[in-house]
Amino acid sequence: MVVFGLSQFVPGERALFFLRGKPTAAGIVGMAQGKRPMRLETTTGKWMIDRADHSGLSRVPMRTPASGVVTPSPIIDDAAGPQSLDDMRERIRTILKVRQ
């Protein structure tokens, strides 16, 4: 069965996942947006996080109830393209500090 917008999985692939829920029953956040393929860059030896697969996905802008202003997610917004695993970790740490 194919469900458009859900992540596709390939045996042996490496990926970064954003999960929600209990450790025994966690699910991927944002359907395919919560899975990021990883690849080892041969020149630097660093793991790179690729953009999420957006095929079959329609985005609906999120708006705050009071202002109606669009609030893009800083984790899911990947317009900048591929980034290193270290950069992604730092980005997530920064976002978590701001939200506390």
N, C-alpha and C positions, 0 to 999 in steps of 0.2 A: 504494500500500500504506500502511496506517496501522499504526504500532507504538505502542501506548499507553505513555505515559511519556516518549516522545521529543519533542524540541523541534519545533515547527511553524515554518516560515519563510514570510515574505511579502515579495515584491519591494519594495524601497525602505524597509523598516523599519529602525529603529536599535535596537541591542541591545548589552548588555555580556555578554561570554562568559567563562566560566572554562574554560580549556583545559588539557589534559595531553598530553604527548607531544612528539615532534620537530616543529620548525616546518613541515616538509614533510608531516607526517602527524598533526597534532594532532586530538584529539577533545574533545567537550564533556564536562565532568565532571558526573557525577550525572544524566545524561539531561536531562530538562527543567529540573532544578534549576540547571543550569549556564548557563542563558540567562535574562537579565533584560531585558525590554523597556525602552526609554528613550523619554522624551518631553520636549519643551522646554516648560517652564512659562512661559506668556506674561507673567505678572505680574512675575516675578523675572528672567526670561531665563536661568535655570539649567536644566541637564539634570537630570532626575529619573529615578531607577532604580525601576521598579515591581517588585512581587513576582513571583517565578517562577510559572509556570503549573503548578499541582499537579493538574490534572484528569487522571484516568487513572493516578494515581500512588499507591502505598501506601508509607508510610514504616515502616521497621523501625528501632527505636532502636539506636544503637551502644553497646556496653558495653566497658569495659576488661577485659582478661583476668583481672587480679588481683582487682579490687575489685567488678566487676559493676555499677559506677556508670554511669549513662547520661551520655554525653558529646556534647551537641549541637554541631554544627559552627557556629562563630561566623560563617562566611561565608554558609552556606546558610540558617541560621535567620533568616527574615525576618518574624517575628511583629510587628515594629514598623511594618511597612508601607513605603510609598515613602520613599526618602531621596535626597538630592542626590548627584550624581556625585562631588563633592568629599568628602562625608562617607563614601561608599563607599571611595574611594581611601585616606582616612585610616584607616578600619577595617581595610582589607587590610594597610596598612603596619604597623599595631599588631600584627596577628596574625602577620605574618612576623617581626617582632622577637622576639615571645614564643617562637616555634618555633625560633629559632636557637640 
